[in-house]
Amino acid sequence: MSEPQPVRVRIAPSPTGDPHVGTAYMALLNLIFARQRGGQFVLRIEDTDRVRFVASSERMIFEALRWLGLDWDEGPDKGGPYGPYRQSERTPLYAEAVTSLLERGQAYRCFCTSEQLDAMRREQIAAKLPPHYNRTCRRLDPAAAAARAAAGEAFTVRLAVPEQGATTFRDQLRGAITFDHANVDDQVLLKSDGFPTYHLANVVDDHHMRISDVIRAEEWISSTPKHVLLYQAFGWEAPRFWHMPLLRNPDKSKISKRKNPVSLIFYRQTGYLPAAMVNFLGLLGGGMPVADAQAGDTAATEKFTLADMMARFQFEQIRLGGPVFDLKKLRWLNGLYLRALTPEGFLQAVREGMFSADYLAQITPLVQERIETLGQFLDLADFFFLDQVLPPPEVFLPKKRDLAATLAQAAELLTILESAAWEHAALEAALRQLAERTQWSAKEVFMLLRALITGKTASPPLLESCLVLGRARCSDRLRRFLAHPHGAK
């Protein structure tokens, strides 16, 4: 009788921006699962999306998870027996896997251009059909396709999904789930740039890293039949799948940065304690049993440590309804932790959280050229330390513009803050392009942004101030304004 497979779990974030609270939630669940079973927790960086890749994001992922105390056993910074742990360093492995699939007839080269694929989708939408690849290149002779590729013609590689039948897999929380092959697309496995897609790299890496249990968000359920088909095509045993319910906004919509701060950097910068955040994440989903409250003391039932979760968390009790990421609950819980600190501990938290030497060193040069007495420091720099900045209409409403036009422009500014490269030249160029596109003057655009970020009509240099505050906090200020604009009827 063979020995049971050792428990090995992983998270695999993509370095495409600020680390997401969903990444922390999945890291917490995977870490608890591994520690409860004497297993290993792996951090793998999925950096094959070179278009959206952000060089600083990997470092921020490491820092944010360590801030929360969610440390890993193997990863890019630690090494391990199954490295490397960055997908961009594993491309020979994916090339070998694709060659194997092509030789077995389990995959095929696709030469359709992006223009052809766009036209195909438009026709399907017009015919009220679900968009999918029509398998044009699947009918090509494999030898002819290989010759075209050898001649230098650009191609992708697609999975040859069986045209008949269905694939069934077991979800550890939901039971058996079946997908008819008619509803499973011939997914791209290898992009034209030679990098793998998520689907191929995910399966190849999980197999070679000996991952026993895949614990991830339920949005990946529809992709799982493709992964199961890949395991079958390679002749590999699939891991166990646990699909966790998605974090939701209070209105039950999927949590997103357009409605709430989702960046872990934001919560760290605005003074949330890591223990409170971990406690809050542990409350989501129902896996953590809470004791009976005594004398109506809610805090006695809902305040617990990571060690408590390691001991008591029950995966089988996770509720499938989407847990609500309730910011009011998080703030309440954070307040419990802050008030429980000793005076010395609270002073240290304030210094580290809001008045660290590094943070002040970024602010003082922006203020020094405008100051006459030290007493003016907060008059000029208060917005760097405030939690909420909501300027009155006389500050944010440009002359000759009404509230509707200003709100529309603020929404455009939010899009820029969330997507532009976070450096001076890129931000300035994007803002000037916005002015040209919307027929606002550059002065109006910059003044609106200044008002929403600083609450003032005059401030230290605007873009330099934005860079100090950071993308997450700047975006949150615009998000709050759009939700509650002063003077809105």
C-alpha positions, 0 to 999 in steps of 0.5 A, a space after each residue: 500500500 502506497 504512502 499517502 501524498 504529503 500535504 503541499 499547498 501554494 498560492 500563486 499571485 501575479 505581480 501586476 500591481 499592489 497585493 490584493 486582500 484576496 491574495 492574503 485571504 487565500 494565503 491565510 487559508 493555505 497556511 492554516 491548511 498546511 500547518 494543521 496537516 504538517 504540510 508545506 506552504 509554497 509561494 510561487 510567482 506567476 509572472 508570465 503576463 509580461 504586458 501587465 507585469 510590474 517590477 516592484 509588485 513581487 517585492 510588495 507581495 513579499 512585504 505585505 504577506 510578511 507584515 501579516 505574519 503569513 510566511 511560506 516554506 518555499 518560494 523565490 526568496 527562499 528556494 526549495 526542492 522544486 524551484 525555481 519559483 518564478 514562472 518566467 524562470 521555468 519556460 523550458 519546462 513549459 516548452 517541453 510540456 507543449 511539445 509533448 501535447 503536440 506529439 500526442 495530438 492533445 494540442 494544436 497550433 493556431 495561426 489565427 490573428 487577433 483581427 480574425 479572432 475579433 471578427 469571429 467573436 463579433 459574429 458569434 455575439 451578433 448570432 447570440 452565441 457564446 464567444 468561443 474559438 471555432 477550431 479553424 486551425 484544429 482541422 489543419 494537417 499537423 505536419 503542415 502546421 509544423 512547417 508553417 511554424 518552422 517558417 516563422 509564422 506566428 502561432 499559439 498552441 491550443 488545447 484539443 478539448 474532446 468534442 463529445 462528452 463531459 469532464 467531471 471533477 470533485 470539489 471538496 466543498 461542493 462535491 462532483 461538478 460536471 462540465 459538458 465539453 460543448 461548453 469548454 473552449 479550446 483554451 490557448 496554452 502557449 502564447 505567441 510570445 512563447 510564454 505559457 498561459 495561466 492554464 498550462 503553467 498552473 498545471 505543469 507547476 502544480 504537478 512538478 511542485 507536488 501540490 496535493 491540494 489546490 485551494 483557490 477562489 471559486 472564480 476558477 471553477 470554470 477553468 478546472 475542467 481544462 486543468 483536469 483535461 490537461 492532467 489527463 493528457 499528461 497522464 498525471 494525477 490531479 490534486 484535490 480542489 477546494 474552491 473558496 467562495 469569493 469575497 463580496 461587497 455588502 451589496 453582494 457584488 464581487 469585491 473590486 477596487 472600484 467600490 472598496 480598497 482592495 490593496 493590502 498596501 492601503 490598509 498598512 498605510 492607513 493604520 490597520 494592525 496586521 493582527 486585526 486584518 488576519 483576525 478579520 480575514 479569519 472570520 470570513 467564510 464561516 470556517 472559524 467556530 466562535 465561542 458563545 458570547 458572555 453577557 453580549 460581549 461580541 468581541 469575546 466571540 470574534 477576536 482571535 489570533 493566528 495561532 487560534 485559527 491554526 488550532 480551531 479552523 474547520 475547512 469543512 464548515 466553510 459556507 458557500 455563500 460569498 463572505 462580505 468584506 465589511 469595512 465597518 466590521 474591519 474598522 471596529 475590529 481594528 479599534 479593539 486591537 488598538 485600544 488593547 495596546 499598552 500606552 507604549 505599544 500605542 505610541 509605537 504603533 502611531 510612530 510606525 504607522 503614521 510618523 515613521 522616519 521614512 515617511 516623514 523624509 519623503 514629505 519634508 522636502 515637499 513642504 520645506 520650500 513653502 514654510 516659514 515656521 515649523 508651526 505651519 508644517 501641518 497646515 501644509 502637510 495635513 492631508 498626508 496624515 488624514 484618513 478622509 479628505 472630502 473637499 467642499 464644492 468651492 474647492 473641487 468644483 471648477 468654474 464653468 463646470 457642473 457637478 455631473 461633469 466633475 463627477 465624470 472627470 473624477 471617474 476618469 482620474 480614478 481610472 488613470 490612478 489605478 492603471 498608469 505607471 506610478 511615476 511622475 512622467 507617466 502620470 503627467 502624460 496621462 493627465 494631459 492626454 485626459 485633458 485633451 480627450 475631454 476638452 478640459 484645460 490641463 489646469 482644470 484637470 490638475 486642480 481637480 486632482 489636487 482638490 480631491 487628493 489634498 482637500 486644498 486649492 494650493 498644496 506642495 507639488 501635486 504629483 510628488 505628493 501623489 507618489 508619496 501617498 501611494 496609488 492605493 491611498 490616492 485611489 481611495 480618496 477619489 473613490 470616496 469622493 465619487 461615492 459621497 460628493 459634497 453637494 450631490 443631490 
